Amino acid sequence: MKFKNEFWTATAGDLSKKREVLTTPTFTNNPGDGFKIVIDPAIRKQSWIGAGAAITDATASLIWKQSPAQRTALLHELFDPDEGNFSAIRIPIGSCDFGSGETSKEEYYSYDDVPFGEHDSSLKHFSIGEGEPGSSTATKDLKYIVPVVQEILTINPGVKILASPWSGPAWMKNTGSMKMGGHLRFGEFTGNGYADKDRFEGVYAQYFVRYLEEYRKLGIPIYALTIQNEPSNAAAWPAMIWNIKELAHFGYKYLRPALDKAFPDTKLYFWDGSLNVLNEPLNEVMTIEEAKAFDGFAFHTYDGPYTNLFNASRFNPNWDLAMTERRCMLEEAVDDASHIMFGLIGNWLVRQGLSSIYLWNLALDERGLPNIAGSTGRRGVVTIDHTTGKVQRNLEYYMLRNFTQDVEEGSIVIGSSNYTQDGYSGGLGSVAFMGPTGSISAHIYNPTDHPLTATIKINSFENDWQTVAVPAYGTVTLHKSNHAINESSPRADEKFKLNPRPAALQDDWAPGKGINK
């Protein structure tokens, strides 16, 4: 049985091809000498939730400052189900390093800022901002993040939002500062009483609940939370240290029960940091009962070994796996950027159970800004000229669009042949999906510096093969359906000069090279 409709594209690692539409390959009973890719719907794996990137205050400020026509065009290109169909975003709970510097009198803000030494156990000072969303006088989240997210949800109400704090309020921490790590004042009491609700842990759990309430009032549902961004990183910007036992206990004893009373549908993901510190199976530091308080495992892909993922996924196979942060490339070689985005994330991790992808800033300007912490030297999924609002699309844009345009919501990952054990060496890699209507989509990744030939068939659907050339360090995508297929194309880049900061460091390498070897 052949499908009525097919849509094939090719993207080269050097972007000499950008989701270039291919003529549908003809069927033949001879597979030839190419890499044989057999897609097997009988092998059914994890559900696919979605893909997208972070709407930081920096990102939101650039988008909001575009002209209304520019902003509408960009957000439709990214999120409209008939165009890019990006389906997931991540937003910070309070300040992070990538901020506009325009939303608060203070360098960084939480939603309950009182002087260190004072307490606000009732959270009467809680505020996500003042003023009308998007107005020039609005503060905190209401100035940029909220109006941009509201506009996104108008375009695509199905977008899933994951929210993460970089730090709790300074008065809740042992250091009295939102920066440089520090930790929650575990076990201490605030207010009048000795119940769990009077501990700092109980008050901080209610801080999350208040956040969800305020965002719900603005028509913004939060799909999932993490307790802490990068809990092992005492950074020079908002940061807060939690060890694994502390995260497990807080989630199990305080946050999950608080969510169950007020927001039982909101998912709670464990961890949300890199894998380099997860060197032992999680059963050695948390119980399965604690694990059941969490719906998924969130992680970043800055530092390996990436096989440490199995210390979580095989401890609790019921967890959804979410890749919640990887900064976009800047001056890396084609192989480094492609192996990280197409190979590690888009191939190896999906084959190991990944259900969702959240890259870091959706947009930065031509300098890698805005940033209020000196931690720039990167680019966004798209680059927006900060003076004109013009837009250019980066490698990460095309990687995400491979997933969001070609993989239907509600798909599951299915079996497919693979010739790269790690996503960046060997021969062609593949991931495949079956949609809720029976459609089939797949990505083929070429981790080499020269084109490779793939010959593809779908078990139980097709007896013949289709042959296609996969460009160097690039991808071929296919989408087959008996229903209408989204065949939209990315909009054209606008010309402007890129001016990355000269101090940009080479600290992202293709897996197997440099620091990730």
MODAVEN-V921751 format. One record per residue. N is the residue number from 1. SS is DSSP state (hx for helix, st for strand, lp for the rest). Layout:
n->[N:N]
ss->[SS:SS]
This chain:
n->[1:2:3:4:5:6:7:8:9:10:11:12:13:14:15:16:17:18:19:20:21:22:23:24:25:26:27:28:29:30:31:32:33:34:35:36:37:38:39:40:41:42:43:44:45:46:47:48:49:50:51:52:53:54:55:56:57:58:59:60:61:62:63:64:65:66:67:68:69:70:71:72:73:74:75:76:77:78:79:80:81:82:83:84:85:86:87:88:89:90:91:92:93:94:95:96:97:98:99:100:101:102:103:104:105:106:107:108:109:110:111:112:113:114:115:116:117:118:119:120:121:122:123:124:125:126:127:128:129:130:131:132:133:134:135:136:137:138:139:140:141:142:143:144:145:146:147:148:149:150:151:152:153:154:155:156:157:158:159:160:161:162:163:164:165:166:167:168:169:170:171:172:173:174:175:176:177:178:179:180:181:182:183:184:185:186:187:188:189:190:191:192:193:194:195:196:197:198:199:200:201:202:203:204:205:206:207:208:209:210:211:212:213:214:215:216:217:218:219:220:221:222:223:224:225:226:227:228:229:230:231:232:233:234:235:236:237:238:239:240:241:242:243:244:245:246:247:248:249:250:251:252:253:254:255:256:257:258:259:260:261:262:263:264:265:266:267:268:269:270:271:272:273:274:275:276:277:278:279:280:281:282:283:284:285:286:287:288:289:290:291:292:293:294:295:296:297:298:299:300:301:302:303:304:305:306:307:308:309:310:311:312:313:314:315:316:317:318:319:320:321:322:323:324:325:326:327:328:329:330:331:332:333:334:335:336:337:338:339:340:341:342:343:344:345:346:347:348:349:350:351:352:353:354:355:356:357:358:359:360:361:362:363:364:365:366:367:368:369:370:371:372:373:374:375:376:377:378:379:380:381:382:383:384:385:386:387:388:389:390:391:392:393:394:395:396:397:398:399:400:401:402:403:404:405:406:407:408:409:410:411:412:413:414:415:416:417:418:419:420:421:422:423:424:425:426:427:428:429:430:431:432:433:434:435:436:437:438:439:440:441:442:443:444:445:446:447:448:449:450:451:452:453:454:455:456:457:458:459:460:461:462:463:464:465:466:467:468:469:470:471:472:473:474:475:476:477:478:479:480:481:482:483:484:485:486:487:488:489:490:491:492:493:494:495:496:497:498:499:500:501:502:503:504:505:506:507:508:509:510:511:512:513:514:515:516:517]
ss->[lp:lp:lp:lp:st:st:st:st:st:st:st:lp:lp:lp:lp:lp:lp:lp:lp:st:st:st:lp:lp:lp:lp:st:st:lp:lp:lp:lp:lp:lp:st:st:st:st:st:st:st:st:st:st:st:st:st:lp:lp:st:st:st:st:st:lp:lp:hx:hx:hx:hx:hx:hx:hx:hx:hx:lp:lp:hx:hx:hx:hx:hx:hx:hx:hx:hx:hx:hx:hx:lp:lp:lp:lp:lp:lp:lp:lp:st:st:st:st:st:st:lp:lp:lp:lp:lp:lp:lp:lp:lp:lp:lp:lp:lp:lp:lp:lp:lp:lp:lp:lp:lp:lp:lp:lp:lp:lp:lp:lp:lp:lp:lp:lp:lp:lp:lp:lp:lp:lp:lp:lp:lp:lp:lp:lp:lp:lp:hx:hx:hx:lp:lp:hx:hx:hx:hx:hx:hx:hx:hx:hx:hx:hx:lp:lp:lp:lp:st:st:st:st:st:st:lp:lp:lp:lp:hx:hx:hx:st:lp:lp:lp:lp:lp:st:lp:lp:lp:lp:st:lp:lp:lp:lp:st:lp:lp:lp:lp:lp:lp:hx:hx:hx:st:hx:hx:hx:hx:hx:hx:hx:hx:hx:hx:hx:hx:hx:hx:hx:hx:hx:hx:lp:lp:lp:lp:lp:lp:st:st:st:lp:lp:lp:lp:lp:lp:lp:lp:lp:lp:lp:st:lp:lp:lp:lp:lp:hx:hx:hx:hx:hx:hx:hx:hx:hx:hx:hx:hx:hx:hx:hx:hx:hx:hx:hx:lp:lp:lp:lp:st:st:st:st:st:st:st:st:lp:lp:lp:lp:lp:lp:lp:hx:hx:hx:lp:lp:lp:hx:hx:hx:hx:lp:lp:lp:lp:st:st:st:st:st:lp:lp:lp:lp:lp:hx:hx:hx:hx:hx:hx:hx:hx:lp:lp:lp:lp:lp:lp:st:st:st:st:st:st:lp:lp:st:lp:lp:lp:lp:lp:hx:hx:hx:hx:hx:hx:hx:hx:hx:hx:hx:hx:hx:hx:hx:hx:hx:hx:lp:lp:st:st:st:st:st:st:st:st:lp:st:st:st:lp:lp:lp:lp:lp:lp:lp:lp:lp:lp:lp:lp:lp:st:lp:lp:st:st:st:lp:lp:lp:lp:lp:lp:st:st:st:lp:hx:hx:hx:hx:hx:hx:hx:hx:hx:hx:hx:hx:lp:lp:lp:lp:lp:st:st:st:st:st:lp:lp:lp:lp:lp:lp:lp:lp:lp:lp:lp:lp:st:st:st:st:st:st:lp:lp:lp:lp:lp:st:st:st:st:st:st:lp:lp:lp:lp:lp:lp:st:st:st:st:st:st:st:lp:lp:lp:lp:lp:lp:st:st:st:st:st:st:lp:lp:lp:lp:st:st:st:st:st:st:st:lp:lp:lp:lp:lp:lp:lp:lp:lp:lp:lp:lp:lp:lp:lp:lp:lp:lp:lp:lp:lp:lp:lp:lp:lp:lp:lp:lp:lp:lp:lp:lp:hx:hx:hx:lp]
